Amino acid sequence: MRLHPPTGTASGTRRLAREHPVALLCLLLCSTGGALAALALPAALGHTVDRLVSGGPPPWSGLLLCAALVLAETGFDAAAAVVGTDTTARLTASLRTRTAARVLAAEPRRALAVPTGDLTARLTARTADAASAPVTAAGAVAGVLLPAGAIAGLLLIDVWTAAALLLGAPLLVALLRTFTRRTADAGADYQQAQALIAHRLTEALDGADTIRAARTGAREYRRVLEPLGTLAEHGRRTWTVYGRATGQSALLLPLLMLLVLAVGGVRLGTGAIGVGDLVAASRYASLAVGIGALTGALGALARSRAAARTLEPLLTLDPLPHRGGAPVPDAPGRLELRGVGVVQDGRALLTGVDLTVPGGTSLAVVGRSGSGKSVFAAVAGRLLDPDTGTVLLDGVPMDGMEPAELRREVAYAFARPALPGPTVEDTIAFGPWTASPEAVRAAARAARADGFVALLPHGYRTPVADAPLSGGERQRLGLARAFAHPGRLMILDDALSSLDTVTEHHVRRALDARAGRCTRVIVAHRLASAARADRVLWLEEGRVRGTGRHDELWSDPDYREIFRTDAPTGTPTAPGSRAEAWTAAGPRTEAR
Ligand SMILES: Nc1ncnc2c1ncn2[C@@H]1O[C@H](COP(=O)(O)OP(=O)(O)OP(=O)(O)O)[C@@H](O)[C@H]1O
């Protein structure tokens, strides 16, 4: 299928750092303030100790300064925690909304290239991981400031004690680098295994009835959990990396402290520094070796980076392009396909489709299972862009129509419609505009849904989750939604397949009542749909095998074969007969 030129702006996750600048600045100031207070404390403490040991009146001002610095450090840390949590929550919400919007705006088949379970994991857990990066990074600034300031403090007190500390610095830096790299690798592998389990679980939940009927529950259980071993392995790997880094720093850091104190002690003995200096030097040394605390922040940043990498393909999905063009003239929806072809993974799904459906008429799309009917339906309403050729509505190429207008003018109904909206009424009203209560009831009547809705505990106000719906009832709600949003083109992709013949007859009459005002494209397996349509498009292996009126096409035995019943005689059903065949085709599902 056609690859659209990239229209995305800056990478979605990189954009995060530019969102909520005030909150991030506040966080930075709080972290920096906390770090500066922590750095000033040893100097104040050393000075106060010197005053204390030198005798004389108690150094109240020094003691008060120390208390104030402790309070300031605690206050800044608390404020940083509150601002950080709030900002991460906001960034997560923003990233999730943006990613979901990209997925929904893209050509459905392109977005659906990521399996459902994986997509869910990315939109939930991965967005939270990725969105924590700016706050973690802002916090890490203080994590760097503290050791750097502590080394500067040590240098000011005594060069030799500082040199003792710096002796071990290269080892510490090497430790941190290895830790970050290994955590990032282990984190990415862990997330991949998680996504695979999520994907298989979604598949299993989708096919729960099939699994139950085939009694393959135990096998399915094993299949879903099969990546658990890999997941555990990557989890163990992460903990091993953490454990090793903690163990190494537990050995290295006290040794460094010991070295600094030993050199400080010798320098105190020679009179180069005072007691207060030694107290301050020991505090600075412990702040400097606190660089090990950065490991947590670096680990979190590595996880965020791995998560951000999984979001990039979604955030760079191109929306359906819009060329901009003339307004669509007021007309009943003439649909034209000129040389339309669709290719997926090198396989032609539709080839050279040329067709004009006069405005206000109906077209039945028939053909064997897999002949390309749904692909045709997707192209006809621009759920999918063709790789070759053009689709026009009332003379205007669909990719030149303003997207909101296009969605207002084209109504879809599917075999297994999604039912968004808390209540039945909201579900029918859901669409490019919210249909009025009167329109909802009229649409429900047209789709023959009013009868069963009236029997629900709260009628139209019944929550969809509490409404036990059969397949046919779900289809009727999907149809009602299409009726409630009348445009100039209505596309029913197998949307009558679960209706009984009487209901189907009434729905067809409601569709016929739109003749002259709206073009109707009806993908169908039943003979009655073809017989009733103004025109039939007969597809075979993605090509037009024939077009014309049903009774004209009926003379072709191959055409009759499409509707062959499984009656004992094996003879085709007469045109218009209600005893139609139900092909082995599975129900068509509304885009996720
Ligand atoms: N996203 C896709 N990727 C690859 N192949 C696809 C995709 N969508 C459809 N196809 C293939 O295109 C062919 C036509 O599919 P389509 O769903 O249009 O058939 P159909 O005529 O509607 O069948 P049915 O009557 O069973 O619903 C099938 O062979 C199908 O496997």
The ligand as a MOL file (V3000), in Angstrom:
LIG
                    3D

  0  0  0     0  0            999 V3000
M  V30 BEGIN CTAB
M  V30 COUNTS 31 33 0 0 0
M  V30 BEGIN ATOM
M  V30 1 N -4.2570 -6.0820 5.9840 0
M  V30 2 C -4.1490 -7.0810 5.1360 0
M  V30 3 N -2.9370 -7.6080 4.9230 0
M  V30 4 C -2.7690 -8.6170 4.0560 0
M  V30 5 N -3.7590 -9.1770 3.3760 0
M  V30 6 C -4.9940 -8.6950 3.5590 0
M  V30 7 C -5.2550 -7.6330 4.4470 0
M  V30 8 N -6.5720 -7.3830 4.4340 0
M  V30 9 C -7.1070 -8.2620 3.5750 0
M  V30 10 N -6.1760 -9.0360 3.0670 0
M  V30 11 C -6.3590 -10.1040 2.0750 0
M  V30 12 O -7.0750 -9.5750 1.0130 0
M  V30 13 C -7.9530 -10.5360 0.5010 0
M  V30 14 C -9.3310 -9.9360 0.4040 0
M  V30 15 O -9.7750 -9.7170 1.7210 0
M  V30 16 P -11.2280 -9.1740 1.9960 0
M  V30 17 O -11.3430 -9.0550 3.4730 0
M  V30 18 O -11.4600 -7.9640 1.2090 0
M  V30 19 O -12.1110 -10.3570 1.4400 0
M  V30 20 P -13.6820 -10.4510 1.4060 0
M  V30 21 O -14.0830 -10.6350 -0.0030 0
M  V30 22 O -14.2910 -9.3220 2.1520 0
M  V30 23 O -13.8800 -11.8090 2.1790 0
M  V30 24 P -15.0840 -12.2880 3.1270 0
M  V30 25 O -16.2610 -12.5100 2.2630 0
M  V30 26 O -14.5520 -13.5440 3.6580 0
M  V30 27 O -15.2980 -11.2420 4.1640 0
M  V30 28 C -7.8810 -11.7290 1.4270 0
M  V30 29 O -7.1220 -12.7340 0.8060 0
M  V30 30 C -7.1890 -11.2280 2.6400 0
M  V30 31 O -6.3760 -12.2040 3.2010 0
M  V30 END ATOM
M  V30 BEGIN BOND
M  V30 1 1 1 2
M  V30 2 1 2 3
M  V30 3 2 2 7
M  V30 4 2 3 4
M  V30 5 1 4 5
M  V30 6 2 5 6
M  V30 7 1 6 7
M  V30 8 1 6 10
M  V30 9 1 7 8
M  V30 10 2 8 9
M  V30 11 1 9 10
M  V30 12 1 10 11
M  V30 13 1 11 12
M  V30 14 1 11 30
M  V30 15 1 12 13
M  V30 16 1 13 14
M  V30 17 1 13 28
M  V30 18 1 14 15
M  V30 19 1 15 16
M  V30 20 2 16 17
M  V30 21 1 16 18
M  V30 22 1 16 19
M  V30 23 1 19 20
M  V30 24 2 20 21
M  V30 25 1 20 22
M  V30 26 1 20 23
M  V30 27 1 23 24
M  V30 28 2 24 25
M  V30 29 1 24 26
M  V30 30 1 24 27
M  V30 31 1 28 29
M  V30 32 1 28 30
M  V30 33 1 30 31
M  V30 END BOND
M  V30 END CTAB
M  END
